[in-house]
Amino acid sequence: MTPEECVKSRIESFQARLAERNIDLAIITKPVDIYHFSLFNPVVQSMKSFMLIPQKGEARLLLHALRGPHARKESPIQNIVCYAKWGSTPSIAEDPFEALRLAAAEYGLSHPVVGAELGALTYSDYKSLRAKLSVRELEDVTGLVSAEKLVKDALAIERLRMAADLANSGMDAMLRALRGGASEIEASNASIARVLEDWRVKYPEYELCGFGTSEEQVTLSLPISCSSCDRIAFGADAPRDYVPRRGDLVLPIVITTVGGYSVENERSLYVGELDGYKTRVFETVIEAHEKALRQVKPGAPMANVFNAAAKVFIDNGFEEFLPGRCGHGMGLSLHEWPSVDNKSGLILEPGMVFTVEPGLMDVTFGGVRPSDTVLVTPEGYENLTDTENGLMKI
């Protein structure tokens, strides 16, 4: 699938959803979702960006003039217009919402029903959007966009496999370093160095970055870390200058992003030997992880994945530490919809990608939480993060 084919297919699919909801025009403002429909990431999100997708007609990008040349070089979207002043880039208005009004007017809609990701809008932007577009109704399309991203297309799967390739080599490097006596920081640095070198050799044409915010520029995304003991129970923590000691539990985490798409690989380790309680925790989690994976197959309820792990935890007496979920969607976000829990009403189908990570964590003992990113296939699933797992020892 070429980028042009990918973008065309995604927009047409979303337009069909807009038609079902009688929404005339969607205004997409979340950077991650603009990327889904345009394959353009401005890296710095300090200026407003808009993607206009009409129920019928050609989609267009509206960007600050500084971002226009970048988008024209990288995005398959042909209709790109700009606002504000920057160099010689043509601009249709100084103010972003006046430019939005002019861009939307090209569709010839009068008092349209407009869709937007309402949770992503500030109150000020919400008011400006309603006023400038003379909106009849403003509907939330967050759920529609999430549904579009649920089943990955060929381009997304290709990039997820690349990200997994880097995550797996990064995890291998992390494990080697820890087994060689490295501190958390040293092990994380070894993993980062391995990922960067593999990226340079294998995938240099792709950006290794996610999506920044208005406050933070992101040109390189490597949330790679390692934590030990009670800090595992924090869920995620920056590595410290600490060398794991005998009896410790250790959680190395390697997350990599290639061309916008992210994969998560987490493993659990112990040092030397464990006391009886921690041994029981570790063995229980490994059993729960294995039984949860067995539930990943097309046609099965997603809730089955959680319930299989939860039963193991309860049967082994760890109900008080039962997690709220045992996985989450992966793709353009590190924690993408859906949540793998017992409330999920989703039925698994080929192309879905999510983590399977049942864990037991508490500050009294630390935690055990191996995480695999899996792709649902017609036959069952593909484990994208197929590095060493199980009762792993330093």
N, C-alpha and C positions, 0 to 999 in steps of 0.2 A: 504494500500500500504506500503510495507516494504521499508526501505532505499535502499536496493539492487535493488528492482523492480523499484523504482523511478529513480535511477541513470541510470539504463539500458534503461528505456523508454526515458528519456531525451536525452541521447547520440544518440540513434537510430533515434529519431526524428530530431535531429540536423544534423546527417549524411545524412539524406534524403535531407535536405536543401542544404548541401554542394554539393551533387550529382547534384541537379538542377542547381547550379551555376558553375559546373565543377571546384570546388575547391578541390585540392588533400588533403590538410592538414590545419586544423585550429589551431593556437597557441593562446590560451586564456590567458590573463595576468591580467585582472581586478579581484581583489579579490572576489568581489561580484558575478562575473560570473563564476569564478573557483568554488565557492561554489555551484552555481546552478547545475553544472555538476558533482560535486564530494562530496558535503555535508561536505567539509573540510574548516574550518576557522582557519588559524594559529594565529589569534588574533593580533599578531604583524606583520606588513607588511614590515619590514625593509630589508628583503632579497627577491630577486626576486623569484616569483613562476610562473610556467607555467603548463598549461593543454594542452596536445596534443590530438586532436581529428581528426583522419584520416577519409577520405570519406569511407574507408573500413578498418576494422580491430579494434584492441583493443585500447581504449583510455588509456593514461597514465599521471600520475602526475610527474613533475620534480620540486624538492624542494631543498632548502638548507638542508644540512645534519642535522642541528639542528631541522628542522621541520619534518624529516622523521618519527621518532617514533610516533609523535603526529598524523600524517596523517594515519599511518598504524593502529592505534587504533580506529580512528573515521570514516574514509572514507570507503565506500564499494568498491572503486577503488582498484583493486588487483595489478595493474602494477604501482608501485611507485619507482622511481629512484631518486638519490640525487647527488648534486654537493658540492664542497668544503669539508672541513675537520671539523668534530665535533665528538669527542669521538670515539666510535667504529663503528659508522654508515658507511656502505659501500658507496663509492662515485665513480662516473664514470669520473669525471674531476674536476679540481679546479675552472676553470672559468665557470660561468653559461651559456654563449653562446656556449662555446666549448661542454659543457654537452648537450645543446640543439641540437647541430649538431649531436652528437653521438646518442641521443635518437631518433631524427627524421630519422637518417640513417637506423634504424631498420625497417622502413616501406618500404625500397627499392625504394624510389622515386628519380628520376633524374630530376633536374631542375623543381621542383614542382610549381604549382600555390598554394600559401599559403594565407590563410585568417588570419587577425589579427584585433584587435580593435585599429585601427590606431590612434584614438584620445587619447588613453590611453598610447601610446608609446612616450618616449622621442625621440628626433632626434637621439641621440647616440644609443639607443636601436633599433630604426628603421634601422639604417645602419648596426648594428651588426647582426640583424636578416636576412637581405637581403644577407649579405656577407657570413655568416656561413652556411646558408641553400642553397646557390646557387639558389636563388629564380628566377623563370622565370617571375612571376607576383605576386605582393603583393596586395591583395584585402581587402577592409574594410568589416568586418563581424559584425560590431556593430549592424546594423539593424536586421540581422538574429538572433543574440542572444536576442535582445529585443523582437522580435516576438516570440521566444521560451518561454519567461517568461510572455507573455501577458495573456494567459489562464492558470490559476493555476490548478495543478493536485491535487490529493487527499491529498498527504503529505503536500503541501503548504497550502491548505485550512484548514487542521487540525491545523497546527501551527498558522495560522492567527486567527482562533477562540480562541486558547489559549491566544494569544497576546491581542485579544479583551476583553477576560475575565479579564485580568489584567488591561487593559486600563479603562474598565468600573468601576471596583472597585476603581481604582486610581482617576477617575473623581468624583465618589461619595464622596470619602474622601476629595477631594479638595473643593467641594461645601459645605460640612459640615463645614469645617474650615473657609471658607470665610463668611459663614452665622453666624459663631460664633465670628466674629470680627477679624480674623487672618490677618496678613500682607501677601503680596505676597510671601515672603520667607517662612513664617510659613505654609501657605496653600500648597505650593509646597513640603515642607518637609513632611507634613502630607500625601500627595499623594504618595510620594516616599516610605515612611515607609509602607503604605498599600500594595503597589505593591510588595515590597520586601518580606513582610510576606506572601502574597498570593502565590508568586513564591516558597518560601521555602516549603509551605504546599502542593501546587498542582502540580508544574512542576519542581521539583529540578533537574531532570535528563537532563533538557535542559539549554543551555547557554542563558543568558539574555544579549546578546551583539550583536552588529552589526559588522562593518568592519572598522578596523583602517587604518591608512595611514603609510607611511614610517617615519613620524614624531611623530605619536600619537598611543599609545597602548590603545586599547579599550577592557576591560574585562567585563564592565558593561555599558549598554546603557540605560540611562533613561533621555531623553530630555523632562523633565517635567518642566513646567514653568507657570508663570502668569504675565500678564502685564495690566496696567490700563491707561486710558485717552489717551493722544496723542501718547504714546509709542505703542499702539495697531497698529497704522498705519505703524510701522516699519516692520510688518509681523511676526517677532519673536524677542523676547528680553529676557534677563535673568531677573529673578524676583528681585525686590528691597525690601528694608525694608520700604514698604509703605502700610498703611492700607487704602483701598478704602473708599472714602468719598461720602456723599450724592450727587447725580447727576452724579457720575462717571459711565463710562462703563468699564467693566472688561472682560478680555479674558484668561481663564484658558486653558492650553494645556497639554494633556497627550498622549505621544507616548511611546509605549512599543514594545519590540522585544523578540520573543521567537523562539529559534532554527533558527535564521537568519531572520525570517519574522516579519514585522512591521505593526502596526495598529495605526491610528491617531484618537484621540477623542478631539474635541474642542467645547467649549460652550461659549456663551456670556451671561453676566449678567449686571444688573444695580443696583445701590445702592439707596434705598429710593424711589425717584421718578425722572423722567426725564423731561426736558423741552420739548416743543412741537416738536422742530426739531429732537432731538435725538429719541423721541418716534416714529416719522415718519420713521426715519432711521431703527430703530429696527423692527418695524412692517413690513416694506418693505422687509427686509432681511429674516424674518421668512416666509413671503409669497413666496419669491423667492426660498428659500430652499425647501419648501413643493412642489412647482410646478416642480422644477428640479428633485426631487426624483420620481415624478410620471412618468418621462420619462425614468426611468431605467427599461428596459425590453428587453429580447432577440429579435433581429431583428430590433431594433430601432437604428437610427444613434446616435453616441455619441454626435454629435454636437447639437442634440435636447436638451440635458441636459443643455448645456450652453445657448442656445437660449431661453429656457423657463425662466431661471433666468434673462437673459438680458432684456427680454420683460417687466418683472415686474419692474426692475430698471428704464427702460426708461419711462414706463407708469406713474411712480410715480415721475418723474422729476429728477432722479439721474444719467442721462446719463454721466455727466462729471466725475463721480466716477466709471464708468463701469470697472470692473476688466478684465485683459487680459485672464483669464481663471477662471473656478469655480470648479476646482478639478484636481487631478493628480493620476497616478497609484500608487498603494501600493504593497509591496511585500518584496523583498530583499533590496530595497532601500526606503528611506523615501519619495523620489520624483522620482518615477519610470515612464518610458514611459508607457502610453501616457499622453498628456496634454488634459484636458477636456475643449476644446475651440471650437469656431465656424469654425475653419479650419480643425478639425479632420474629416477624411474620414472613420473612423472605424464604423463598425456595431457591436452593442453589442451582446455578446454571453455568454452563461453560463460559469462560471469560471473566468470571468474578475473581478478584484478587483480594486476599485479606490475610491477616496474621492469625496463627494459632499459638496462643501463649498463656495457657493456664498456669497460674503461679500461686504460691503461698508466701506471703510477706508480712512481717511484723518487726517492729524495732527490737523486740526481745530476742530474736534469733537471726534477723537479717531477711533472707529470702532466697527462693529458687524460682526462676522464671525463664526457661528457654523459650525463644520465639522464632517460629518459622513463618516466612511469607509463602503462601501457597496460591496456585492458579488452578481453578476448577477446570477440568478437561472433560470431553465427552465420555471418557472411560473412568474418571475418578478425579485425581488431582496430580499436579506436578509441584514438587517441593522445590521452589526456586532457591532456597537457602539450605542446601543439602550438605553442609559441613558436619564435622564430627559432633555427636550429641550423646546424651545419656549421662551416666554417673562419671563425670569427667573430673580427673584429679590433677592437681599441681603437685 
